[in-house]
Amino acid sequence: MDPTYEALERLRQRIENASDDAERASLLGEVVAVLDAAMPTLPLEVRNLALAQARRELGEALGSLSRHAEAETQLDLALSALDQVVSEPTQREIELARCHYALGDTYRATRRTAQALDAYGFAVARFEQLVKHDHGGALEQALTISREALAAAALELAEQGQALRQVRPVEATSVFTRAIAAFESLPVEMQDKLEDVLPGCYNELGSALAITGRFEDAVPAYHRCVSGFEKLAARDAAKFEPALAMALSGLAAVFRELARWSESIDVSKRAVDLYERLRLASTSSFFDLRLGTELAHIREARARANPGSALPTAAQLGTRGSSRWLIGKIDFSGADRSPSLQPEPSVDGQAARPAPASRPAPAAGPEPDRRLWCTTPRSLSLIVGELLDRGHHSADVHSLAKGLREAQSYPARDFAQHCLPRQPDLFVTYNWDENFVDLQEAIHSGMRGIASMIHANRPELERERIDRLCLDGIGIWIDFLFIDQNARDVLAEVNTVVPQAIDAADVHFVLSPTALSRAWCCYELALFHRRAVAEEGSPTLRSFVAPIGTVPYRGFSYAKTTSPGDKPVLEQWLRAHYPGGVDGVDALLMMSSLLSDSFVVSGDAWPEAAEATVIESVDKWLAR
């Protein structure tokens, strides 16, 4: 027997008995060395094919050891050897497919997802041709594995596209186009298993195209997205109707950009029908907000489609100023801001840390009832900073409350040095879907507006004194600070704690665009107005209310609670204690909607009566 064949046979036997990948890679390296040395003596029809196979196996073994650079070198050399193979076409095609599949693994392991996609695609195409010509079950299995790898790489590429969409949208369009092509090359049964991946990619592609201003190109992408989610929603409405509604909103937005008003209205109406159903099935305000936005778009599109139509003129509602009362975006435009009331810089999305307050911690003794205490805007920032330091990540208040329960933490107790043992001056109403860090920033922005109002109405007061009052003097009540999440008593909160806190407050902020779609927030709005309505006999809106982002002009019957049992308790209290009952509350909600209606009020506004609550309270606040 030829010495080369003898050496190779011995190595093959040792490879079969190798104890681990490292030993196997070392032995395959010897096989490659033997073949390389014997190349001139081997028959032409086998020399390059044998060497290519050995290099491919060595590349696979090196890859399993995470020696990816060496693996890539061996696989590239294997492909070069296969370029010189002139005989055994079937075996050559099999080796080409296997080499490209192994290269795909190497690229994917080194996060070169686009190159991995190309390599897997080449392997799939080769295996498909081989299986088509009936070359056995082993190749069918290899084809299935290659398709699964192609799908996984396409999914990873799509995820990269999501990260690129806002920052590099042109690049994102190319990424989504390639991912879509890969998904669509798969058999229908594999596409079905991926469910919403393909329509989701079309949604992302449409969005990326729209961001780059290619609205005409975005239309067919959104159409494919809508079509895909329609088929999925027909199978499982609960799972896929939310995505279908969002896809319709995206398509309608593109039509608006193209001034195709009639089409945008038709598509928005379909989205509205879905949002109406979804909001009824959800305790969250998300779909209420989407519904309100979509209805506003329909109204805008109708006005644009008929520019000659008469629209209502701005009503005189006793409003003043222009503000933006939105969580994280509050900005009293035109306000005369003092440098000392500028927002503190934030780092990595976390609240800035103001200088430590000098207020001492309460003395030891019996546990006090902290539910009617308050904090100041500056101290609120300190508390938020300490919550972040304790591992409560920047998140919505639902998540914060869960974290407080898990940690058995009660902020009014644990951060008592930052609280005041007295009743509040300002009560804050908001939706628990809001981020608690953003809420703190919104309150600070609101306080800048309060400072500007005082300065405008009381020019004799030094601005520095007003700023100190608004940062360190006005006491704020926020539920997540003063209601112990570990010992909630809904009946006590409804009948005692919240009413007392609101009755004590001179000023009321409603700081979420979705707040008045929540039953607790409507209840708090009613509580703040209860005494004034009883005294005056008719309601006058006295709260600073964020522009409503949900469907306006809807009453308490549409409001939701996260815990279904809360709403009947709230409604019972309103019927028994609020003048006019629920109908009286609805009147407040209608007035709040008017302040958000762009066809009634030009720009965002607050009632004069709300500003009056501030001006009337200044002397009391300063006298403390």
Beta strands, then each sheet from edge to edge (+ up, - down):
strand 1: 319-320
strand 2: 426-429
strand 3: 476-477
strand 4: 507-510
strand 5: 544-545
strand 6: 606-607
sheet 1: 1+ 6-
sheet 2: 3+ 2+ 4+ 5+
end
